[in-house]
Amino acid sequence: MKKLLTIEGMACGSCGMRVKADLEALRGIVKVDVDAFRGTAVVEAEEFSSVLVERAIKNAGYTLVKIV
């Protein structure tokens, strides 16, 4: 399954790389594409926990706004 995340606070490539690494570390996540300048991430997952995703983004220093 694919989910589109809207993330607040990312402003550069390093921000995107930090979010990508934290999301990829979650169990069940297969692929992550982050666009820091648009404030989005597309997550492809076998298993998806919105609670764990939100926690990973918060731990990276950003805010999850929406999951579609």
N, CA, C and O atoms as a Tinker XYZ file with bonds, in Angstrom:
   272  protein
     1  N      0.833000   -1.175000    0.000000    73     2
     2  CA     0.000000    0.000000    0.000000    64     1     3
     3  C      0.882000    1.244000    0.000000    63     2     4     5
     4  O      1.985000    1.247000    0.548000    81     3
     5  N      0.375000    2.289000   -0.621000    73     3     6
     6  CA     1.092000    3.570000   -0.655000    64     5     7
     7  C      0.300000    4.611000    0.115000    63     6     8     9
     8  O     -0.930000    4.649000    0.064000    81     7
     9  N      1.031000    5.449000    0.824000    73     7    10
    10  CA     0.435000    6.549000    1.576000    64     9    11
    11  C      1.193000    7.825000    1.244000    63    10    12    13
    12  O      2.416000    7.816000    1.109000    81    11
    13  N      0.456000    8.920000    1.114000    73    11    14
    14  CA     1.047000   10.232000    0.897000    64    13    15
    15  C      0.985000   10.984000    2.217000    63    14    16    17
    16  O     -0.088000   11.170000    2.791000    81    15
    17  N      2.145000   11.411000    2.690000    73    15    18
    18  CA     2.238000   12.137000    3.952000    64    17    19
    19  C      2.511000   13.606000    3.672000    63    18    20    21
    20  O      3.309000   13.940000    2.796000    81    19
    21  N      1.857000   14.467000    4.405000    73    19    22
    22  CA     2.167000   15.896000    4.379000    64    21    23
    23  C      2.889000   16.197000    5.685000    63    22    24    25
    24  O      2.386000   15.922000    6.774000    81    23
    25  N      4.094000   16.774000    5.547000    73    23    26
    26  CA     4.966000   16.989000    6.703000    64    25    27
    27  C      5.353000   18.461000    6.762000    63    26    28    29
    28  O      5.772000   19.050000    5.765000    81    27
    29  N      5.205000   19.038000    7.938000    73    27    30
    30  CA     5.517000   20.450000    8.142000    64    29    31
    31  C      6.913000   20.602000    8.741000    63    30    32    33
    32  O      7.318000   19.820000    9.601000    81    31
    33  N      7.642000   21.616000    8.277000    73    31    34
    34  CA     8.916000   21.968000    8.904000    64    33    35
    35  C     10.159000   21.603000    8.116000    63    34    36    37
    36  O     11.254000   22.052000    8.454000    81    35
    37  N     10.015000   20.796000    7.069000    73    35    38
    38  CA    11.198000   20.441000    6.266000    64    37    39
    39  C     11.521000   21.597000    5.330000    63    38    40    41
    40  O     10.626000   22.174000    4.712000    81    39
    41  N     12.807000   21.934000    5.229000    73    39    42
    42  CA    13.185000   23.077000    4.404000    64    41    43
    43  C     14.370000   22.810000    3.477000    63    42    44    45
    44  O     14.725000   23.660000    2.661000    81    43
    45  N     14.983000   21.624000    3.602000    73    43    46
    46  CA    16.175000   21.357000    2.800000    64    45    47
    47  C     16.341000   19.861000    2.561000    63    46    48    49
    48  O     15.609000   19.040000    3.113000    81    47
    49  N     17.301000   19.534000    1.743000    73    47    50
    50  CA    17.578000   18.141000    1.431000    64    49    51
    51  C     17.969000   17.323000    2.650000    63    50    52    53
    52  O     17.613000   16.149000    2.755000    81    51
    53  N     18.696000   17.938000    3.568000    73    51    54
    54  CA    19.090000   17.233000    4.791000    64    53    55
    55  C     17.866000   16.873000    5.632000    63    54    56    57
    56  O     17.816000   15.808000    6.247000    81    55
    57  N     16.894000   17.762000    5.653000    73    55    58
    58  CA    15.647000   17.486000    6.374000    64    57    59
    59  C     14.982000   16.251000    5.781000    63    58    60    61
    60  O     14.565000   15.345000    6.503000    81    59
    61  N     14.891000   16.230000    4.462000    73    59    62
    62  CA    14.274000   15.105000    3.773000    64    61    63
    63  C     15.013000   13.804000    4.016000    63    62    64    65
    64  O     14.392000   12.756000    4.192000    81    63
    65  N     16.325000   13.865000    4.027000    73    63    66
    66  CA    17.125000   12.658000    4.259000    64    65    67
    67  C     16.917000   12.123000    5.678000    63    66    68    69
    68  O     16.879000   10.911000    5.888000    81    67
    69  N     16.784000   13.027000    6.645000    73    67    70
    70  CA    16.551000   12.619000    8.031000    64    69    71
    71  C     15.197000   11.918000    8.170000    63    70    72    73
    72  O     15.093000   10.870000    8.808000    81    71
    73  N     14.165000   12.508000    7.569000    73    71    74
    74  CA    12.826000   11.907000    7.616000    64    73    75
    75  C     12.829000   10.558000    6.896000    63    74    76    77
    76  O     12.265000    9.583000    7.392000    81    75
    77  N     13.462000   10.509000    5.736000    73    75    78
    78  CA    13.524000    9.262000    4.960000    64    77    79
    79  C     14.180000    8.151000    5.771000    63    78    80    81
    80  O     13.664000    7.034000    5.818000    81    79
    81  N     15.303000    8.440000    6.403000    73    79    82
    82  CA    16.020000    7.427000    7.192000    64    81    83
    83  C     15.176000    6.934000    8.362000    63    82    84    85
    84  O     15.137000    5.735000    8.637000    81    83
    85  N     14.502000    7.848000    9.049000    73    83    86
    86  CA    13.690000    7.456000   10.199000    64    85    87
    87  C     12.486000    6.631000    9.770000    63    86    88    89
    88  O     12.105000    5.690000   10.468000    81    87
    89  N     11.885000    6.963000    8.643000    73    87    90
    90  CA    10.742000    6.185000    8.155000    64    89    91
    91  C     11.176000    4.815000    7.648000    63    90    92    93
    92  O     10.491000    3.819000    7.882000    81    91
    93  N     12.304000    4.761000    6.958000    73    91    94
    94  CA    12.801000    3.484000    6.432000    64    93    95
    95  C     13.176000    2.516000    7.553000    63    94    96    97
    96  O     13.199000    1.303000    7.344000    81    95
    97  N     13.465000    3.041000    8.726000    73    95    98
    98  CA    13.835000    2.200000    9.858000    64    97    99
    99  C     12.629000    1.480000   10.474000    63    98   100   101
   100  O     12.797000    0.547000   11.259000    81    99
   101  N     11.427000    1.908000   10.121000    73    99   102
   102  CA    10.228000    1.289000   10.677000    64   101   103
   103  C      9.949000   -0.061000   10.022000    63   102   104   105
   104  O     10.164000   -0.244000    8.824000    81   103
   105  N      9.471000   -0.993000   10.826000    73   103   106
   106  CA     9.124000   -2.319000   10.317000    64   105   107
   107  C      7.965000   -2.215000    9.323000    63   106   108   109
   108  O      6.985000   -1.511000    9.566000    81   107
   109  N      8.094000   -2.920000    8.214000    73   107   110
   110  CA     7.032000   -2.960000    7.221000    64   109   111
   111  C      7.142000   -1.918000    6.128000    63   110   112   113
   112  O      6.423000   -1.990000    5.131000    81   111
   113  N      8.032000   -0.949000    6.296000    73   111   114
   114  CA     8.209000    0.094000    5.279000    64   113   115
   115  C      9.130000   -0.449000    4.188000    63   114   116   117
   116  O     10.234000   -0.918000    4.466000    81   115
   117  N      8.659000   -0.375000    2.945000    73   115   118
   118  CA     9.408000   -0.920000    1.813000    64   117   119
   119  C     10.205000    0.169000    1.100000    63   118   120   121
   120  O     11.368000   -0.033000    0.751000    81   119
   121  N      9.573000    1.329000    0.886000    73   119   122
   122  CA    10.213000    2.409000    0.123000    64   121   123
   123  C      9.679000    3.749000    0.603000    63   122   124   125
   124  O      8.505000    3.880000    0.949000    81   123
   125  N     10.570000    4.750000    0.618000    73   123   126
   126  CA    10.185000    6.101000    1.017000    64   125   127
   127  C     10.785000    7.093000    0.031000    63   126   128   129
   128  O     11.984000    7.055000   -0.242000    81   127
   129  N      9.956000    7.973000   -0.499000    73   127   130
   130  CA    10.420000    9.081000   -1.344000    64   129   131
   131  C      9.972000   10.374000   -0.677000    63   130   132   133
   132  O      8.777000   10.592000   -0.474000    81   131
   133  N     10.929000   11.230000   -0.338000    73   131   134
   134  CA    10.626000   12.476000    0.365000    64   133   135
   135  C     10.944000   13.660000   -0.533000    63   134   136   137
   136  O     11.992000   13.698000   -1.178000    81   135
   137  N     10.040000   14.623000   -0.571000    73   135   138
   138  CA    10.273000   15.894000   -1.251000    64   137   139
   139  C     10.192000   16.975000   -0.176000    63   138   140   141
   140  O      9.106000   17.442000    0.164000    81   139
   141  N     11.337000   17.364000    0.349000    73   139   142
   142  CA    11.387000   18.311000    1.464000    64   141   143
   143  C     10.824000   19.669000    1.077000    63   142   144   145
   144  O     10.202000   20.337000    1.903000    81   143
   145  N     11.030000   20.080000   -0.152000    73   143   146
   146  CA    10.589000   21.409000   -0.571000    64   145   147
   147  C      9.073000   21.495000   -0.721000    63   146   148   149
   148  O      8.492000   22.565000   -0.542000    81   147
   149  N      8.436000   20.388000   -1.044000    73   147   150
   150  CA     6.964000   20.343000   -1.111000    64   149   151
   151  C      6.356000   19.921000    0.226000    63   150   152   153
   152  O      5.156000   20.084000    0.449000    81   151
   153  N      7.181000   19.386000    1.101000    73   151   154
   154  CA     6.693000   18.937000    2.397000    64   153   155
   155  C      5.886000   17.660000    2.316000    63   154   156   157
   156  O      4.895000   17.491000    3.026000    81   155
   157  N      6.323000   16.749000    1.434000    73   155   158
   158  CA     5.586000   15.498000    1.268000    64   157   159
   159  C      6.527000   14.301000    1.307000    63   158   160   161
   160  O      7.736000   14.415000    1.104000    81   159
   161  N      5.924000   13.154000    1.576000    73   159   162
   162  CA     6.635000   11.886000    1.495000    64   161   163
   163  C      5.648000   10.843000    0.993000    63   162   164   165
   164  O      4.492000   10.814000    1.416000    81   163
   165  N      6.106000    9.996000    0.096000    73   163   166
   166  CA     5.307000    8.867000   -0.354000    64   165   167
   167  C      5.933000    7.625000    0.276000    63   166   168   169
   168  O      7.112000    7.335000    0.075000    81   167
   169  N      5.130000    6.909000    1.030000    73   167   170
   170  CA     5.602000    5.733000    1.744000    64   169   171
   171  C      4.913000    4.501000    1.165000    63   170   172   173
   172  O      3.687000    4.435000    1.080000    81   171
   173  N      5.724000    3.537000    0.773000    73   171   174
   174  CA     5.207000    2.254000    0.305000    64   173   175
   175  C      5.486000    1.259000    1.423000    63   174   176   177
   176  O      6.620000    1.128000    1.885000    81   175
   177  N      4.436000    0.557000    1.852000    73   175   178
   178  CA     4.586000   -0.303000    3.021000    64   177   179
   179  C      3.802000   -1.598000    2.899000    63   178   180   181
   180  O      2.739000   -1.655000    2.281000    81   179
   181  N      4.365000   -2.641000    3.513000    73   179   182
   182  CA     3.637000   -3.895000    3.678000    64   181   183
   183  C      2.725000   -3.769000    4.893000    63   182   184   185
   184  O      1.598000   -4.264000    4.894000    81   183
   185  N      3.225000   -3.106000    5.916000    73   183   186
   186  CA     2.479000   -2.801000    7.139000    64   185   187
   187  C      2.595000   -1.290000    7.344000    63   186   188   189
   188  O      3.640000   -0.699000    7.071000    81   187
   189  N      1.517000   -0.670000    7.826000    73   187   190
   190  CA     1.562000    0.772000    8.040000    64   189   191
   191  C      0.892000    1.106000    9.361000    63   190   192   193
   192  O     -0.283000    0.800000    9.564000    81   191
   193  N      1.633000    1.727000   10.247000    73   191   194
   194  CA     1.100000    2.198000   11.521000    64   193   195
   195  C      1.219000    3.713000   11.555000    63   194   196   197
   196  O      2.322000    4.254000   11.626000    81   195
   197  N      0.086000    4.395000   11.505000    73   195   198
   198  CA     0.123000    5.862000   11.510000    64   197   199
   199  C      0.738000    6.384000   12.808000    63   198   200   201
   200  O      1.373000    7.439000   12.810000    81   199
   201  N      0.557000    5.662000   13.899000    73   199   202
   202  CA     1.132000    6.074000   15.184000    64   201   203
   203  C      2.658000    6.033000   15.118000    63   202   204   205
   204  O      3.328000    6.976000   15.538000    81   203
   205  N      3.203000    4.937000   14.588000    73   203   206
   206  CA     4.664000    4.817000   14.489000    64   205   207
   207  C      5.242000    5.810000   13.486000    63   206   208   209
   208  O      6.317000    6.366000   13.711000    81   207
   209  N      4.536000    6.034000   12.382000    73   207   210
   210  CA     4.993000    6.993000   11.377000    64   209   211
   211  C      5.020000    8.398000   11.974000    63   210   212   213
   212  O      5.990000    9.136000   11.800000    81   211
   213  N      3.960000    8.758000   12.669000    73   211   214
   214  CA     3.912000   10.086000   13.283000    64   213   215
   215  C      5.024000   10.251000   14.322000    63   214   216   217
   216  O      5.640000   11.313000   14.410000    81   215
   217  N      5.277000    9.216000   15.094000    73   215   218
   218  CA     6.336000    9.261000   16.111000    64   217   219
   219  C      7.711000    9.425000   15.461000    63   218   220   221
   220  O      8.535000   10.205000   15.938000    81   219
   221  N      7.959000    8.688000   14.368000    73   219   222
   222  CA     9.247000    8.783000   13.673000    64   221   223
   223  C      9.466000   10.187000   13.125000    63   222   224   225
   224  O     10.567000   10.730000   13.218000    81   223
   225  N      8.420000   10.773000   12.555000    73   223   226
   226  CA     8.533000   12.128000   12.001000    64   225   227
   227  C      8.751000   13.140000   13.123000    63   226   228   229
   228  O      9.557000   14.060000   12.985000    81   227
   229  N      8.040000   12.972000   14.222000    73   227   230
   230  CA     8.208000   13.877000   15.367000    64   229   231
   231  C      9.620000   13.755000   15.944000    63   230   232   233
   232  O     10.235000   14.762000   16.295000    81   231
   233  N     10.134000   12.527000   16.044000    73   231   234
   234  CA    11.490000   12.323000   16.564000    64   233   235
   235  C     12.548000   12.945000   15.656000    63   234   236   237
   236  O     13.621000   13.334000   16.117000    81   235
   237  N     12.234000   13.035000   14.350000    73   235   238
   238  CA    13.153000   13.678000   13.410000    64   237   239
   239  C     13.088000   15.201000   13.525000    63   238   240   241
   240  O     13.946000   15.901000   12.987000    81   239
   241  N     12.070000   15.715000   14.226000    73   239   242
   242  CA    11.963000   17.159000   14.444000    64   241   243
   243  C     10.920000   17.850000   13.589000    63   242   244   245
   244  O     10.949000   19.072000   13.444000    81   243
   245  N      9.989000   17.080000   13.014000    73   243   246
   246  CA     8.998000   17.648000   12.109000    64   245   247
   247  C      7.594000   17.253000   12.550000    63   246   248   249
   248  O      7.427000   16.489000   13.501000    81   247
   249  N      6.587000   17.776000   11.857000    73   247   250
   250  CA     5.202000   17.539000   12.237000    64   249   251
   251  C      4.445000   16.879000   11.100000    63   250   252   253
   252  O      4.439000   17.381000    9.976000    81   251
   253  N      3.805000   15.752000   11.392000    73   251   254
   254  CA     2.947000   15.097000   10.414000    64   253   255
   255  C      1.618000   15.828000   10.406000    63   254   256   257
   256  O      0.956000   15.940000   11.438000    81   255
   257  N      1.226000   16.326000    9.238000    73   255   258
   258  CA    -0.005000   17.088000    9.101000    64   257   259
   259  C     -1.152000   16.204000    8.637000    63   258   260   261
   260  O     -2.266000   16.287000    9.154000    81   259
   261  N     -0.862000   15.347000    7.642000    73   259   262
   262  CA    -1.948000   14.565000    7.044000    64   261   263
   263  C     -1.401000   13.294000    6.409000    63   262   264   265
   264  O     -0.275000   13.264000    5.912000    81   263
   265  N     -2.222000   12.240000    6.433000    73   263   266
   266  CA    -1.918000   10.989000    5.743000    64   265   267
   267  C     -3.075000   10.708000    4.777000    63   266   268   269
   268  O     -4.242000   10.699000    5.169000    81   267
   269  N     -2.727000   10.480000    3.516000    73   267   270
   270  CA    -3.755000   10.165000    2.505000    64   269   271
   271  C     -3.407000    8.844000    1.885000    63   270   272
   272  O     -4.125000    8.366000    1.006000    81   271
